Every structure is written in structure tokens, then in C-alpha cells.
Amino acid sequence: MKVSQLYTDLQQNEDQIRLIYANCSDLVYRSFIIEGHTKAILIYIDGLSDSAGIEKNVICPLMQEVNGKPYEIGELAERKISASQTKPFTTFEECVEYLSNGLPILLQDHEATGLALGLNKWEMRSIEEPVAESGIRGPREGFTETLRINTSLVRRIVKSPLLKMDSMKIGGYTQTNVVIAYIEKLVDITLVEEVKKRLERIQIDGILESGYIEELIEDMPLSPFPQLLTTERPDVTCASLLEGRVAIMVEGTPFVLVAPITLISLMQSPEDYYQRFWVSTAMRWLRYLFTLISLMLPSLYVATLSFHQEMVPSSLLISMAASREAVPFPALVEALIMEVTFEALREAGVRLPKQIGSAVSIVGALVIGQAAVQAGLVSAPMVIVVAITGISSFMIPRYIAGIAIRLLRFPLIFLAGSLGLLGIMMGVIALVLHLCSLKSFGVPYLSSLTTTRLWELKDVMIRAPWWMMDTRPHLTGKFNKYRQPKRKPRPKRSE
């Protein structure tokens, strides 16, 4: 859009704005006379501005007749208008920007400058507990769709002025506000610059959710693994900022993006840091174990029954053979039928209304599984394997990581059904090679596991006590290495 300046004639300015917003019934035009001698007009979008505040703080003070000389637009902001913020502007482009953000604009006759008033107000969702990241212990607050509420939740936790929030607009039509949050002197400034460069390169009609940005700025968009952390929790965002990471907050969505991340960070739950370290370490190992089960159990079952029956004890093999006697399909087809059915039931449970979704998914799995066994379409051991696999996938704390594991399960099943254990080995090797080549904003995806410094593993395989975690992660917190003294605090001895 070509930049065009405001006119000094009020009628010309009004006509131009009416032309820009033609066929827009939600735009309100309120003409009045300032103190009985100067024509003016107040324009705002109904539903985005505080109409009661406009009447009380703008229209009523300006329409009071006072004998004296006419005020210029700048003097009105200082003497007559009691809005919390006032911003002068001189172009129609600025006028459109302020109106779109809910700010009423005031235009005065014989003035080529307008005034945007900080009286925006719209309906917003209250702060609630995040549904996708619920926990037993920890804060219950979650982000909302309002950007300024989200930034205030972060600012309320990290009160230091070193917390910086740079903003920009992305989207040709939506002009979506995006905030880049980081803590100065903890973050690598090159990381911040790289995030800004990738965001500035985005040229798209509109941004409706942070998932748009995630796909447009990640290093390897064809990988099934996420390269940015997605969270609804302010405490998770602040913990990442304190480790030297960068958060990207998008207007209109409660999901915040955090970069860079590693594979291990996707396997860590916020609750790990709120419980006793022994409990957290045990849960972390259990999580790793069941992630492997979720990925490999169906393929191992298919490979064993198809090619490596000698690996199964004789008594168990006889029992499994008896259960599969009436099944007309090979183990590969049987596994695919059950896995696809289970995934369909899980997806249906998510899409259905909350009150009946869980009931339909659980009852459907029980009924369909029992009916399939009785009909001889699948064997009972296969139903058990698929059920254990499904339960194991729920152990993964990050939903985006769980989806990647669920997708990779199917190629491994095909490899197991065609090449046996050799196919599984080939699939695992290809997966490890892919993970080794994967990066998140330049940080290797497996950097937490490949370090040779044992002290850097104190928050990887175990969750060390807080008094031992005195240093930040090497790749994100090397500019301010220590976050607390190196010794455990001890109570003073009473004399």
C-alpha cells in the first residue's frame, strides 16, 4: 500500500477512511464539535474498542463548552483526554493499523495529524489450567489467545528488566503480532538474530496459529520430529528462557514456541522439577523404557512370529500358535489392522465432545478388540501387544513427540514383516542417523546424549537434586554458566 498523508480538511479524511472501509458495518463514525467551535470525528471498530471509556474519557470532556482558543491535536491529548495512552499519527496506513488493533482514532478539522487512543477492549478467555499439559504438582496457569496476557504471565515470573520482548507483525492480511522473548546476558545473541531473520523471511497471507510459523522456520521441515518445543505453560516457557533459549509468542493462540530444543528436552516433563529427585529419576527412566516399547514392540512381535520363532520359548510359542490358528491373516496384516484401528479410535476420542470422547474410545477399543478375537480376525496376543503399545505412547510428555513415535511405528512394522530383525535393525540405524543429522537452530538434536562430560548428564538420564544443578546447559547457557553457588546450602548450627 502506498503511504498517503492525512489531509488538513476533516471531510476529506473521513471520505478517504470510508472508502478504505467500504461495506464495513462494524465501523462507528461519531462526529461532534470540540468545545463548541472545532469539528472533529471519532472512529472506532465496534467490538474492539471500549465504548463506555470513549464516552467518558473522550467525548464528554471534549464536548464541554469552554470559552478560549481552539486546542491543537497535541494539546487535546495533554489537557482534555484522559485515556491511558495517546499516539499521534500522520498517515492513513497508521490509521488502519490502529483501528485494526482496536484503538479509536480522533481526527480534527484543519489538522493533518490524528490521535490514536489507548481504549481498545475485546472479549477474551480467562486464564485456565492447560488441558494438554496437566500435572499433579506445579502452577495451574496456562496461556490464552491474548498476546498481552501471555507476555504478562511471563513477566510476572521473570521480573528482571533483562527479559526482553521484541515484537513484529507477520501476515499480509492478518498482520499477526509476534513477540520474541529472551533474557539478555543468558541467551546467545546470534540465536536471537537467527530467529529474527527466519521470521522476517516469512511472506504469507496470514498466520492463524503458531504451527504456521513452526513449519516455516524449522531447520528440516520434512522430518517427523519437532524442532521447536510447543507449550501452553508459562513456567515451562520461563524455565527455557532461564536456560538461554528463545520463546516465540503468537497472537491468537495459547501455544508458545521455544527454540532450540533437543530430543531429551521433549522427554522431560515440567513435573520432574517439582517432585523429589528420586521420584523424578524413576519416572524418567520409566518414560524412556515405554517410549522404546511404543516404538518397537509391534515390530518385534511381527518379526518374531514371521521369521524368528526359535526365539520364543516352546510353551509360549504353542500358546501363541493356538490363538492364531483361526486367524486368516499373516502377522504383518494383523498388526496393521489393529494399529490403524487403535489410532482411529484414539483420534475419534479427541474429535468427539469431551463428555463422550473418552468413553467412546475406551469402550470402542474393548468392544472391537473382543469382537475381533471372537470372530477370528486377530489373535488375543496381538490385541495385548497393541494395547500395551498404545498405553506406552501416553507416557511421552510432549504430544508432538508422541505423534512422531506413532508415525515411525508403521515403517518399522513393514520392515519387520518383510526382513525380520534385520529390517528392524536397518530401520533403527536409519532413525539414529537421521537424529544425528537433525538440528534445532544449529543445536544438534542428540547433543544432550553425545557429551563426554559426565556432569552435563545430571539432567539427562537422571534428575539430579537442585543443589547439584548449579550450571546451565552448555549449548544455551554458556554466557552465564552458573545459576547458583556450587555448594549445597546448609542451615546454621544453633549455638
VEXTOR-717641 format. One record per residue (C-alpha): residue number from 1; x, y, z. Coordinates in steps of 0.001 Angstrom, whole numbers. Layout:
+-----+---------+---------+---------+
!   k !      c1 !      c2 !      c3 !
+-----+---------+---------+---------+
! NUM !       X !       Y !       Z !
...
+-----+---------+---------+---------+
***
This chain:
+-----+---------+---------+---------+
!   k !      c1 !      c2 !      c3 !
+-----+---------+---------+---------+
!   1 !       0 !       0 !       0 !
!   2 !    1296 !    3401 !    -958 !
!   3 !    1872 !    5663 !    2035 !
!   4 !    -546 !    8609 !    1928 !
!   5 !    -616 !   11547 !    4301 !
!   6 !   -3682 !   12818 !    6128 !
!   7 !   -5424 !   15920 !    4758 !
!   8 !   -5976 !   19112 !    6698 !
!   9 !   -9641 !   19004 !    5717 !
!  10 !  -11705 !   16795 !    8053 !
!  11 !  -14282 !   15845 !    5407 !
!  12 !  -11588 !   14606 !    3032 !
!  13 !  -10081 !   12429 !    5787 !
!  14 !  -13493 !   10989 !    6634 !
!  15 !  -14282 !   10262 !    2984 !
!  16 !  -10956 !    8515 !    2488 !
!  17 !  -11455 !    6294 !    5562 !
!  18 !  -14997 !    5474 !    4458 !
!  19 !  -13592 !    4497 !    1064 !
!  20 !  -10952 !    2250 !    2667 !
!  21 !  -13548 !     612 !    4926 !
!  22 !  -16361 !     433 !    2371 !
!  23 !  -19071 !   -2149 !    3215 !
!  24 !  -17801 !   -2442 !    6811 !
!  25 !  -20878 !   -2164 !    9025 !
!  26 !  -18907 !   -2573 !   12271 !
!  27 !  -17080 !     745 !   11866 !
!  28 !  -18533 !    3559 !   14003 !
!  29 !  -18224 !    7240 !   12994 !
!  30 !  -19033 !    9755 !   15746 !
!  31 !  -18984 !   13398 !   14642 !
!  32 !  -19049 !   16176 !   17240 !
!  33 !  -17763 !   19694 !   17930 !
!  34 !  -14888 !   20288 !   20333 !
!  35 !  -15810 !   22960 !   22905 !
!  36 !  -18383 !   24454 !   20532 !
!  37 !  -16004 !   25702 !   17818 !
!  38 !  -13940 !   22900 !   16138 !
!  39 !  -15329 !   19996 !   14125 !
!  40 !  -13967 !   16540 !   14923 !
!  41 !  -14785 !   12888 !   14330 !
!  42 !  -14079 !    9790 !   16393 !
!  43 !  -13791 !    6480 !   14506 !
!  44 !  -13545 !    3011 !   16019 !
!  45 !  -14478 !    -621 !   15320 !
!  46 !  -17436 !   -1810 !   17344 !
!  47 !  -16430 !   -4783 !   19497 !
!  48 !  -12718 !   -3952 !   19560 !
!  49 !  -12905 !    -654 !   21460 !
!  50 !  -14210 !     331 !   24880 !
!  51 !  -17339 !    2319 !   24003 !
!  52 !  -18029 !    3273 !   27632 !
!  53 !  -14469 !    4530 !   28051 !
!  54 !  -14721 !    6505 !   24804 !
!  55 !  -17830 !    8315 !   26006 !
!  56 !  -16468 !    9005 !   29489 !
!  57 !  -12823 !    9874 !   28728 !
!  58 !  -13011 !   11427 !   25257 !
!  59 !  -16403 !   12620 !   24034 !
!  60 !  -17715 !   14140 !   27275 !
!  61 !  -14557 !   16154 !   28095 !
!  62 !  -14201 !   17407 !   24508 !
!  63 !  -17835 !   18493 !   24108 !
!  64 !  -17858 !   20665 !   27204 !
!  65 !  -18030 !   24260 !   26055 !
!  66 !  -15193 !   26382 !   27456 !
!  67 !  -14502 !   29876 !   26239 !
!  68 !  -10998 !   30096 !   24883 !
!  69 !   -8848 !   29463 !   21856 !
!  70 !   -9125 !   26126 !   19966 !
!  71 !   -6684 !   23409 !   21034 !
!  72 !   -4321 !   21706 !   18630 !
!  73 !   -4434 !   17906 !   18476 !
!  74 !   -1383 !   17539 !   20702 !
!  75 !   -2820 !   19866 !   23330 !
!  76 !   -6027 !   17841 !   23436 !
!  77 !   -4045 !   14778 !   24494 !
!  78 !   -2368 !   16763 !   27269 !
!  79 !   -5310 !   18791 !   28578 !
!  80 !   -8639 !   17184 !   27743 !
!  81 !   -8362 !   13445 !   27011 !
!  82 !   -7901 !   11085 !   29960 !
!  83 !   -7054 !    7902 !   28038 !
!  84 !   -4067 !    5942 !   29348 !
!  85 !   -2197 !    6127 !   26025 !
!  86 !   -2307 !    8519 !   23091 !
!  87 !    -348 !    8095 !   19874 !
!  88 !    -205 !   10766 !   17142 !
!  89 !    -140 !    9638 !   13506 !
!  90 !       5 !   11360 !   10120 !
!  91 !    -790 !    8680 !    7509 !
!  92 !   -3814 !    6607 !    6540 !
!  93 !   -1706 !    3456 !    6837 !
!  94 !   -1114 !    4164 !   10520 !
!  95 !   -4810 !    4931 !   10883 !
!  96 !   -5741 !    1494 !    9503 !
!  97 !   -3173 !    -202 !   11752 !
!  98 !   -4515 !    1444 !   14904 !
!  99 !   -8143 !     766 !   14005 !
! 100 !   -7375 !   -2907 !   13322 !
! 101 !   -5843 !   -3191 !   16796 !
! 102 !   -8943 !   -1729 !   18429 !
! 103 !   -7618 !    1781 !   19095 !
! 104 !  -10150 !    4563 !   18396 !
! 105 !   -8801 !    7439 !   16288 !
! 106 !   -9617 !   11121 !   16682 !
! 107 !   -9450 !   13472 !   13684 !
! 108 !   -9833 !   17253 !   13971 !
! 109 !  -10593 !   19815 !   11285 !
! 110 !   -7633 !   21870 !    9989 !
! 111 !   -5210 !   19246 !   11381 !
! 112 !   -3110 !   16837 !    9272 !
! 113 !   -2370 !   14780 !   12400 !
! 114 !   -4669 !   12265 !   14066 !
! 115 !   -4657 !   10800 !   17546 !
! 116 !   -4941 !    7080 !   18404 !
! 117 !   -6393 !    6481 !   21865 !
! 118 !   -5499 !    3559 !   24113 !
! 119 !   -9093 !    2440 !   24639 !
! 120 !   -9047 !    -957 !   22962 !
! 121 !  -11080 !   -3699 !   24628 !
! 122 !  -12461 !   -7013 !   23413 !
! 123 !  -13770 !  -10263 !   24809 !
! 124 !  -11063 !  -12693 !   25923 !
! 125 !  -10807 !  -16091 !   27542 !
! 126 !   -9882 !  -16233 !   31216 !
! 127 !   -6677 !  -17890 !   32418 !
! 128 !   -7289 !  -21623 !   32874 !
! 129 !   -5306 !  -24781 !   33500 !
! 130 !   -3745 !  -26100 !   30268 !
! 131 !   -5525 !  -29246 !   29114 !
! 132 !   -2676 !  -30821 !   27141 !
! 133 !     -52 !  -30342 !   29890 !
! 134 !   -1863 !  -31070 !   33127 !
! 135 !      71 !  -32240 !   36186 !
! 136 !    -327 !  -33129 !   39832 !
! 137 !    2120 !  -30583 !   41204 !
! 138 !    3047 !  -27207 !   39790 !
! 139 !    1397 !  -23997 !   38578 !
! 140 !   -2106 !  -24293 !   37150 !
! 141 !   -1947 !  -21249 !   34880 !
! 142 !   -1973 !  -21579 !   31134 !
! 143 !   -1523 !  -19190 !   28239 !
! 144 !   -4560 !  -17744 !   26455 !
! 145 !   -5206 !  -16416 !   22949 !
! 146 !   -4457 !  -12826 !   24025 !
! 147 !    -828 !  -11906 !   23436 !
! 148 !    -534 !   -9262 !   26155 !
! 149 !   -1916 !  -11617 !   28772 !
! 150 !     710 !  -14175 !   27749 !
! 151 !    3555 !  -11673 !   27953 !
! 152 !    2307 !  -10525 !   31359 !
! 153 !    2272 !  -14124 !   32648 !
! 154 !    5919 !  -14482 !   31649 !
! 155 !    6839 !  -11052 !   33014 !
! 156 !    5154 !  -11886 !   36318 !
! 157 !    7536 !  -14832 !   36796 !
! 158 !   10731 !  -13294 !   35380 !
! 159 !   10711 !   -9798 !   36865 !
! 160 !   14194 !   -8798 !   35703 !
! 161 !   14453 !   -5924 !   33190 !
! 162 !   16881 !   -8165 !   31292 !
! 163 !   13832 !  -10038 !   29988 !
! 164 !   13440 !   -8557 !   26519 !
! 165 !   10415 !   -8826 !   24238 !
! 166 !   10848 !   -7773 !   20612 !
! 167 !    7686 !   -7583 !   18514 !
! 168 !    6942 !   -7784 !   14807 !
! 169 !    3965 !   -8339 !   12513 !
! 170 !    3659 !  -11304 !   10158 !
! 171 !     965 !  -11933 !    7560 !
! 172 !    -115 !   -9728 !    4674 !
! 173 !   -3794 !   -9679 !    5675 !
! 174 !   -3848 !  -10774 !    9328 !
! 175 !    -888 !   -8627 !   10461 !
! 176 !    -453 !  -11032 !   13375 !
! 177 !    1580 !   -9730 !   16302 !
! 178 !    4543 !  -11950 !   17182 !
! 179 !    6786 !  -11444 !   20227 !
! 180 !   10319 !  -12826 !   20570 !
! 181 !   11178 !  -13217 !   24266 !
! 182 !   14661 !  -13839 !   25664 !
! 183 !   16803 !  -12941 !   28665 !
! 184 !   19749 !  -10719 !   27880 !
! 185 !   23164 !  -11961 !   29087 !
! 186 !   21848 !  -15535 !   29172 !
! 187 !   20992 !  -16028 !   25507 !
! 188 !   23424 !  -16224 !   22609 !
! 189 !   22750 !  -13030 !   20649 !
! 190 !   23394 !  -14888 !   17371 !
! 191 !   20468 !  -17181 !   18242 !
! 192 !   18180 !  -14165 !   18667 !
! 193 !   19368 !  -12701 !   15367 !
! 194 !   18808 !  -16026 !   13587 !
! 195 !   15260 !  -16284 !   14964 !
! 196 !   14506 !  -12736 !   13798 !
! 197 !   15943 !  -13400 !   10332 !
! 198 !   13842 !  -16522 !    9869 !
! 199 !   10690 !  -14732 !   11000 !
! 200 !   11377 !  -11740 !    8750 !
! 201 !   11736 !  -14065 !    5749 !
! 202 !    8154 !  -15309 !    6151 !
! 203 !    5872 !  -13961 !    3423 !
! 204 !    2365 !  -15352 !    3783 !
! 205 !   -1206 !  -14045 !    3659 !
! 206 !   -1977 !  -14827 !    7285 !
! 207 !    -831 !  -16507 !   10495 !
! 208 !   -3683 !  -18159 !   12402 !
! 209 !   -1662 !  -20323 !   14801 !
! 210 !    1925 !  -20832 !   15881 !
! 211 !    2022 !  -24053 !   13837 !
! 212 !    2243 !  -21896 !   10690 !
! 213 !    5444 !  -20297 !   11986 !
! 214 !    6849 !  -23575 !   13281 !
! 215 !    6847 !  -25155 !    9826 !
! 216 !    8254 !  -22046 !    8173 !
! 217 !   11297 !  -21553 !   10412 !
! 218 !   12449 !  -25056 !   11441 !
! 219 !   15719 !  -26436 !   10089 !
! 220 !   14392 !  -29639 !    8490 !
! 221 !   10647 !  -29306 !    7782 !
! 222 !   10449 !  -32809 !    6224 !
! 223 !   11490 !  -34530 !    9460 !
! 224 !    8740 !  -36175 !   11543 !
! 225 !   10419 !  -34916 !   14718 !
! 226 !    9574 !  -31425 !   16010 !
! 227 !   12454 !  -28964 !   16138 !
! 228 !   10681 !  -26437 !   18355 !
! 229 !    9050 !  -27070 !   21697 !
! 230 !    5342 !  -26233 !   21919 !
! 231 !    3931 !  -25390 !   25351 !
! 232 !     881 !  -23802 !   26956 !
! 233 !    2575 !  -23300 !   30333 !
! 234 !    4248 !  -20065 !   31473 !
! 235 !    6505 !  -21960 !   33910 !
! 236 !    7892 !  -24141 !   31095 !
! 237 !    8498 !  -21051 !   28964 !
! 238 !   10292 !  -19226 !   31795 !
! 239 !   12401 !  -22294 !   32617 !
! 240 !   13515 !  -22395 !   28974 !
! 241 !   14305 !  -18666 !   28994 !
! 242 !   16443 !  -19131 !   32121 !
! 243 !   18442 !  -21760 !   30232 !
! 244 !   19254 !  -19309 !   27442 !
! 245 !   16549 !  -20275 !   24977 !
! 246 !   14209 !  -18066 !   22933 !
! 247 !   10400 !  -18084 !   23112 !
! 248 !    8129 !  -17072 !   20230 !
! 249 !    4647 !  -15951 !   21280 !
! 250 !    1958 !  -15524 !   18619 !
! 251 !   -1268 !  -13572 !   18943 !
! 252 !   -4397 !  -15708 !   18736 !
! 253 !   -3006 !  -18952 !   20130 !
! 254 !   -2073 !  -20214 !   23612 !
! 255 !     790 !  -22311 !   22232 !
! 256 !    4263 !  -20766 !   22582 !
! 257 !    7269 !  -21959 !   20581 !
! 258 !   10654 !  -22469 !   22278 !
! 259 !   13984 !  -22874 !   20466 !
! 260 !   16389 !  -24549 !   20380 !
! 261 !   15470 !  -27978 !   21717 !
! 262 !   16963 !  -31466 !   21884 !
! 263 !   15430 !  -34939 !   21862 !
! 264 !   15877 !  -35220 !   25626 !
! 265 !   14035 !  -31957 !   26284 !
! 266 !   10981 !  -33469 !   24573 !
! 267 !   11096 !  -36364 !   27033 !
! 268 !   11227 !  -34166 !   30129 !
! 269 !    8055 !  -33281 !   31979 !
! 270 !    7674 !  -29998 !   33934 !
! 271 !    6635 !  -32074 !   36912 !
! 272 !   10112 !  -33666 !   37019 !
! 273 !   11421 !  -30490 !   38622 !
! 274 !    8649 !  -30112 !   41207 !
! 275 !    8879 !  -33579 !   42790 !
! 276 !   11594 !  -35329 !   44779 !
! 277 !   14577 !  -36095 !   42549 !
! 278 !   14400 !  -39843 !   43292 !
! 279 !   10812 !  -39976 !   42063 !
! 280 !   11609 !  -37832 !   39032 !
! 281 !   14565 !  -40010 !   38066 !
! 282 !   12491 !  -43200 !   38356 !
! 283 !    9693 !  -41692 !   36250 !
! 284 !   12211 !  -40505 !   33670 !
! 285 !   13703 !  -43999 !   33241 !
! 286 !   10189 !  -45468 !   33048 !
! 287 !    9378 !  -42897 !   30373 !
! 288 !   12432 !  -43844 !   28297 !
! 289 !   11587 !  -47552 !   28584 !
! 290 !    7987 !  -47172 !   27492 !
! 291 !    8983 !  -44882 !   24624 !
! 292 !   11100 !  -47714 !   23237 !
! 293 !    8213 !  -50116 !   23796 !
! 294 !    5842 !  -47781 !   21976 !
! 295 !    8214 !  -47583 !   19016 !
! 296 !    9397 !  -51188 !   18683 !
! 297 !    7050 !  -53672 !   20397 !
! 298 !    4660 !  -54302 !   17452 !
! 299 !    7543 !  -54680 !   15001 !
! 300 !    9387 !  -57071 !   17331 !
! 301 !    6235 !  -59158 !   17685 !
! 302 !    5726 !  -59297 !   13909 !
! 303 !    9386 !  -60172 !   13243 !
! 304 !    9415 !  -62906 !   15886 !
! 305 !    6256 !  -64621 !   14645 !
! 306 !    7167 !  -64277 !   10964 !
! 307 !   10870 !  -65173 !   10912 !
! 308 !   12308 !  -65965 !   14343 !
! 309 !   10017 !  -68428 !   16077 !
! 310 !   13043 !  -70084 !   17673 !
! 311 !   13442 !  -67046 !   19931 !
! 312 !   10144 !  -67762 !   21682 !
! 313 !   10001 !  -70400 !   24463 !
! 314 !    8232 !  -73563 !   23323 !
! 315 !    5322 !  -73329 !   25762 !
! 316 !    4649 !  -69710 !   24846 !
! 317 !    5014 !  -70466 !   21134 !
! 318 !    2432 !  -73273 !   21376 !
! 319 !      10 !  -70930 !   23152 !
! 320 !     504 !  -68192 !   20549 !
! 321 !     139 !  -70675 !   17677 !
! 322 !   -3139 !  -71948 !   19156 !
! 323 !   -4501 !  -68405 !   19457 !
! 324 !   -3558 !  -67655 !   15829 !
! 325 !   -4903 !  -70918 !   14436 !
! 326 !   -8179 !  -69394 !   13207 !
! 327 !   -6648 !  -66069 !   12079 !
! 328 !   -6563 !  -65903 !    8234 !
! 329 !   -4027 !  -63058 !    8015 !
! 330 !    -254 !  -63062 !    8441 !
! 331 !    1181 !  -61267 !   11479 !
! 332 !    2051 !  -58168 !    9414 !
! 333 !   -1522 !  -57615 !    8171 !
! 334 !   -2894 !  -58435 !   11613 !
! 335 !    -642 !  -55819 !   13253 !
! 336 !   -1533 !  -53168 !   10687 !
! 337 !   -5268 !  -53774 !   11126 !
! 338 !   -5069 !  -53412 !   14890 !
! 339 !   -2706 !  -50415 !   14860 !
! 340 !   -4787 !  -48481 !   12331 !
! 341 !   -7974 !  -49286 !   14246 !
! 342 !   -6433 !  -48182 !   17548 !
! 343 !   -5182 !  -44915 !   16050 !
! 344 !   -8604 !  -44265 !   14513 !
! 345 !  -10301 !  -44827 !   17879 !
! 346 !   -7838 !  -42519 !   19607 !
! 347 !   -8350 !  -39793 !   17013 !
! 348 !  -12123 !  -40182 !   17225 !
! 349 !  -11944 !  -39785 !   21002 !
! 350 !  -10078 !  -36499 !   20553 !
! 351 !  -12541 !  -35085 !   17992 !
! 352 !  -15721 !  -36062 !   19827 !
! 353 !  -17208 !  -33852 !   22557 !
! 354 !  -15293 !  -34055 !   25813 !
! 355 !  -18119 !  -35730 !   27746 !
! 356 !  -18344 !  -38751 !   25413 !
! 357 !  -14943 !  -38788 !   23716 !
! 358 !  -13061 !  -40799 !   26347 !
! 359 !  -15974 !  -43203 !   26829 !
! 360 !  -16263 !  -43896 !   23092 !
! 361 !  -12522 !  -44513 !   22664 !
! 362 !  -12216 !  -46868 !   25654 !
! 363 !  -15479 !  -48764 !   25100 !
! 364 !  -14830 !  -48919 !   21376 !
! 365 !  -11385 !  -50439 !   21895 !
! 366 !  -12738 !  -53045 !   24324 !
! 367 !  -15742 !  -53993 !   22198 !
! 368 !  -13907 !  -54064 !   18864 !
! 369 !  -10939 !  -55952 !   20321 !
! 370 !  -13106 !  -58618 !   21936 !
! 371 !  -15311 !  -58965 !   18859 !
! 372 !  -12281 !  -59238 !   16538 !
! 373 !  -10773 !  -62023 !   18685 !
! 374 !  -14031 !  -63971 !   18815 !
! 375 !  -14517 !  -63572 !   15063 !
! 376 !  -11033 !  -64918 !   14418 !
! 377 !   -9813 !  -61789 !   12634 !
! 378 !   -6968 !  -61137 !   15068 !
! 379 !   -5338 !  -63094 !   17870 !
! 380 !   -5515 !  -62257 !   21572 !
! 381 !   -1703 !  -61727 !   21888 !
! 382 !   -1872 !  -59119 !   19127 !
! 383 !   -4618 !  -57234 !   20975 !
! 384 !   -2436 !  -57272 !   24109 !
! 385 !     606 !  -56006 !   22169 !
! 386 !   -1349 !  -53151 !   20572 !
! 387 !   -2914 !  -52204 !   23928 !
! 388 !     481 !  -52092 !   25660 !
! 389 !    1870 !  -50047 !   22764 !
! 390 !    -986 !  -47557 !   22974 !
! 391 !    -616 !  -47146 !   26726 !
! 392 !    3147 !  -46704 !   26331 !
! 393 !    2663 !  -43850 !   23855 !
! 394 !     732 !  -41928 !   26521 !
! 395 !    3882 !  -41896 !   28680 !
! 396 !    5556 !  -39430 !   26306 !
! 397 !    5021 !  -35998 !   27949 !
! 398 !    5052 !  -33968 !   24716 !
! 399 !    2185 !  -34614 !   22328 !
! 400 !    4204 !  -33518 !   19291 !
! 401 !    6928 !  -36074 !   20132 !
! 402 !    4318 !  -38800 !   20657 !
! 403 !    2927 !  -38218 !   17155 !
! 404 !    6392 !  -38736 !   15645 !
! 405 !    6810 !  -42045 !   17504 !
! 406 !    3340 !  -43193 !   16390 !
! 407 !    4163 !  -42430 !   12752 !
! 408 !    7540 !  -44191 !   12826 !
! 409 !    5944 !  -47323 !   14263 !
! 410 !    4398 !  -48197 !   10886 !
! 411 !    7603 !  -48230 !    8761 !
! 412 !    9220 !  -50463 !   11397 !
! 413 !    6260 !  -52865 !   11217 !
! 414 !    6635 !  -53085 !    7411 !
! 415 !   10390 !  -53700 !    7727 !
! 416 !    9811 !  -56353 !   10395 !
! 417 !    7208 !  -58139 !    8255 !
! 418 !    9489 !  -58198 !    5209 !
! 419 !   13025 !  -58657 !    6609 !
! 420 !   12556 !  -59679 !   10239 !
! 421 !   15029 !  -58471 !   12848 !
! 422 !   17382 !  -57400 !   10063 !
! 423 !   14717 !  -54974 !    8837 !
! 424 !   14225 !  -53614 !   12362 !
! 425 !   17994 !  -53081 !   12694 !
! 426 !   18085 !  -51254 !    9376 !
! 427 !   15164 !  -49073 !   10428 !
! 428 !   16720 !  -48242 !   13801 !
! 429 !   20077 !  -47395 !   12173 !
! 430 !   18334 !  -45097 !    9656 !
! 431 !   16431 !  -43459 !   12508 !
! 432 !   19583 !  -42866 !   14564 !
! 433 !   21402 !  -41442 !   11527 !
! 434 !   18505 !  -39082 !   10909 !
! 435 !   18513 !  -37938 !   14541 !
! 436 !   22283 !  -37376 !   14390 !
! 437 !   21865 !  -35100 !   11351 !
! 438 !   18916 !  -33213 !   12802 !
! 439 !   19443 !  -29749 !   14295 !
! 440 !   17276 !  -27176 !   16020 !
! 441 !   18545 !  -23685 !   15186 !
! 442 !   22049 !  -25056 !   14859 !
! 443 !   21970 !  -27153 !   18052 !
! 444 !   22433 !  -30924 !   17391 !
! 445 !   19311 !  -32886 !   18278 !
! 446 !   21271 !  -35508 !   20241 !
! 447 !   23691 !  -33075 !   21878 !
! 448 !   22493 !  -33989 !   25374 !
! 449 !   23347 !  -37668 !   24809 !
! 450 !   26641 !  -37331 !   22951 !
! 451 !   28531 !  -35248 !   25504 !
! 452 !   31682 !  -36685 !   27079 !
! 453 !   31340 !  -34540 !   30214 !
! 454 !   29615 !  -36578 !   32890 !
! 455 !   28447 !  -33507 !   34810 !
! 456 !   26363 !  -32473 !   31802 !
! 457 !   24313 !  -35683 !   32136 !
! 458 !   22908 !  -34718 !   35533 !
! 459 !   19653 !  -33591 !   33903 !
! 460 !   19535 !  -36181 !   31119 !
! 461 !   19473 !  -39774 !   32315 !
! 462 !   18737 !  -38709 !   35876 !
! 463 !   17250 !  -35662 !   37524 !
! 464 !   19888 !  -34514 !   39955 !
! 465 !   18925 !  -32588 !   43122 !
! 466 !   18532 !  -28866 !   42590 !
! 467 !   21585 !  -28082 !   44697 !
! 468 !   23694 !  -30100 !   42233 !
! 469 !   22356 !  -28427 !   39076 !
! 470 !   24476 !  -25331 !   39506 !
! 471 !   25259 !  -24849 !   35797 !
! 472 !   23047 !  -24156 !   32802 !
! 473 !   23044 !  -26394 !   29695 !
! 474 !   26296 !  -25904 !   27820 !
! 475 !   24858 !  -25087 !   24400 !
! 476 !   22348 !  -22483 !   25600 !
! 477 !   23754 !  -21089 !   28839 !
! 478 !   27474 !  -20785 !   28221 !
! 479 !   27443 !  -16979 !   28533 !
! 480 !   26302 !  -17103 !   32143 !
! 481 !   27312 !  -20592 !   33172 !
! 482 !   26419 !  -20691 !   36861 !
! 483 !   22887 !  -20197 !   38146 !
! 484 !   23661 !  -20822 !   41841 !
! 485 !   26630 !  -21464 !   44141 !
! 486 !   28422 !  -24781 !   43746 !
! 487 !   27773 !  -25962 !   47283 !
! 488 !   24637 !  -27193 !   48953 !
! 489 !   23059 !  -24613 !   51291 !
! 490 !   23156 !  -25791 !   54900 !
! 491 !   21250 !  -24469 !   57929 !
! 492 !   23240 !  -22612 !   60543 !
! 493 !   24092 !  -24525 !   63671 !
! 494 !   22496 !  -23233 !   66816 !
! 495 !   25000 !  -22248 !   69481 !
+-----+---------+---------+---------+
***
